[in-house]
């Protein structure tokens, strides 16, 4: 298990109320959200770096990635809505 550090975070009261409806473990919920955001940021950085070095992704590459992520039957428009 990794070490932890206690911090204070200020959130709008309405968000805290909704958060408490969702979970009894606010710290765990926030830790998961932060980890997800960090992964998202790192992936975006990697994709930008790849495009800078190799150029943009082709339509075929994007379609292949989409099918691997969402399955072959997924509609490309469903990913745009997310």
C-alpha positions, 0 to 999 in steps of 0.5 A: 500500500502506498503512503498517504498525505493528509491535505485540505481541499475546499469544494462548493457545498452543493458538490460535497452534498452530492458527493456524500450521497454517492459514497461514504469514502470521500477520500477514496472517491476523490483519490480515484478521481485524481488518479483518473485525471492524472492518467487522462493528462499523461495520455493526452501528453503522450498523444500530443508528443506522438503527433509532433514526432510522427504527424497526425493520426490517419482516419484508419488509425483513429477508426482502429483505435476507436474499435479497440476502445469501444468495440467494432459496433460502437458509433464514433458519435457516441465517443464525441458525446462523452 
